[in-house]
Amino acid sequence: MTEYLAGGRRRLDRVLDPAVLEHMTFLSAEELTAKFDEAQAEETTLSYVRRLLQGRLDILCAERNSRACGEAAPGHTDEEIAARLCRLLADTPARTSPATGPIEIVPPPLGLRRRAAERAIDDVELSNSAALDDAQLDSAIDRLRALESGVSRSRRGVHHVLDTLTAELDRRVAAGVMVTDRPLP
C-alpha cells in the first residue's frame, strides 16, 4: 500500500496527515525541521520505489513491443538478460523532476519491504518477462502501472508538504524568528 491512510502509523501516513500543515505554524523550529526531514526521507523512498517500478515497466513494455514486432525472444541466460537490461535502460532517457532535479537513487531503509510496490518489484516471475504469456504480460504491465500511479500520487502529496514546510521555514528565517546554522532546502 503506497497510498495515505488516515490514522495510519507509517511514515507516509504521518507526512501526508493534513494536521501537519494545518498546525505547522504552532510547531517549534525543531519540530518543524523534524517534519521536513521526515517528509524528505519519504520523498527519497518514494522516488526510489517509483524508479524501480518504472524500470520494471520498461522491461515488460520492451518485451511486449518485441513480440508485437515479431522479434525473436531473447536468450534466458543471466548474461543475456543482464545485457538486454543494460541496453534497454541505456536507451531510456533520464527522468528528472522540475522541483528536485535528477532523481537520487538511494536504497530505502530496512523494513520497507511490506509495501505492494516492493512486493511487485521483488516478484521473481516478472524477472523473466519472456516466460510470461501475452495475457500474463499485459496483466503484469497493468498492475505495475497502477502501482506506479499510486506511488506517483503519494509522491506529489509529499512534494506539496515539502513545498509548504519549506515556505514556512523560509518565512520564519526571513522574520528572524528562526535562526539556523543548517542550510535550508
N, C-alpha and C positions, 0 to 999 in steps of 0.2 A: 504494500500500500504506500503510494507516494503522494497521496492527497491529504490535505489538512483534515484533522478530526477534532472537533470542538471537545475540549476537556481531555484530549489525548496527552500522553506522557512523553512522546518522542520529541526530539529537538525541533523537528519540523513543526509540530503542533505548538510548541512554545513560541517559536519565531513568528508563526502566522496567526497567533492568538490576537484578535482585534484589540484586546485590552492593552497590549504592548504599546500600540500607537495612541490609543485613547488616553493613556495615563503617562506617557513619556515625559511630559513637562513636570511631573511630580517626582521623577526619578532623580536620585543623586547622580553626580558625574560618574561615579564608579559603577552604579547600576546601569546607567545609560551606555557606558563603554562596554560593560559586560554583555548587554543585549546586542550591541553592534557586533562584538566578537562572535557571539553565538550565531547571529544571522550570517556573518561572513563564513563561518565554518560550514553552515548548512548549504550556503550557495556553492562553496567549493565541492562539497559532497554531491550535490545535485548535478553540478556541471560534469563531474567525473562519471556519474551513473548515466547521464544523458549521452555523453560521448561514447560510452561503451555500448549503449543501446543503438546509437547511430551507426557505429562500426559494424555491429551485428546485422543491422538492417542493410547496410551497404553490401555486405557479403551475400545475404539472402536475395536481395534485388539483383545483384550481378548474376547469381545462379539462374534466377528466373529469366533475365534478359538473354543469357547464354542459351537457354532452352528455346526461347522464342525465336532466336536467330538460327537455330539448328546446329549450334556448335557442339562438338563432342564434349562429353563430360570430362572434366579434368581428372587427373590422377588422384589417388587417395592416400598416397604415402604422406607421412608427416612433412617431408621436404617439399613435396609438390603442393600441399595445402598451404604451407608457410610461404612458398614462392608466389603462389596466386594471391594470397592475402597481402603480401608486400606490394605487388603490382597494383592491386585494387586500391589500397589505401594511399599509395603514392599518387594515383590519379585523382584522388578526392581533394577538392580544394579545401584549404584550411578554413575552419569555421571560427569566426570571431563574434564577439558581442560588442555593439557600439558602446555600451556602458563600461565594459570591463576589458576590452581589447582581446588579445589572443587568450584562448581558454587554457588555463593552467591545469594540466593533468596530474592530480595528486591522488594517490590511493586513499580510499576512505578509511576511517578508523575501524578497528576491530569491532565486532558486534553489530555491524550494519547489515549483515548478510540476511536479515529477516525479511527484507522488502521484496515485493513481487518482481521489481525490475532486476534486482540482483539474482533472484532465482532464475529469471529468464536468461540472463547473461550466462549463468552457470549451467544452463541446460545442455548436457553433453550431446543429446540427439541433434541439436541445432548446429553443432560444430562441424558436422559432415553434411552440408546442405545438399550435396549431390545424391545422398542416400534417401532424401525425402521425395515422396511422390509429389505431383503437382498440387494436389489438394492440401497435403501437409505443409508444403512450402508456402502456399497462399495463406493458410491459416496462421502459420508462424509469423509471416510478414504482418498480417492484420493485428495479431496480438502484440507484437513488438511496437508497431506504430501507435496503438492505443496506450501502451505503457509509456512510450516516449512523449506522447501528447500530455499525459498526466504529469510526468516529471517536468516538462516544459511549463505547464500551468503553475505548478508549485514554485518553480524557479522564478517565474515572472512575479509571483506574490512575494517571494523573498527579496527580489530586486526592489520592489516597491517599499518594503520595510527598510531595506538598507538605504535607499534614497531618502526616506523620511527621517530615519535616525541620523544620517549624515547632515541633513539640513538642520536638525535640532542641535547637533554637536557644533556645527558652524555658527549657528545663531548664538549659542552660549559663549563661544570663544570670542566672537565679534562684540558681544555685550560685556565682555570682561568678567562674566560670572563663572567661567570655567577656564582654569589655567592648566595647560598640559604640556609635558615635555615629550609627549608621544606624537609622532606625525599623524595628522588627521587623514582620513581616506580621500 
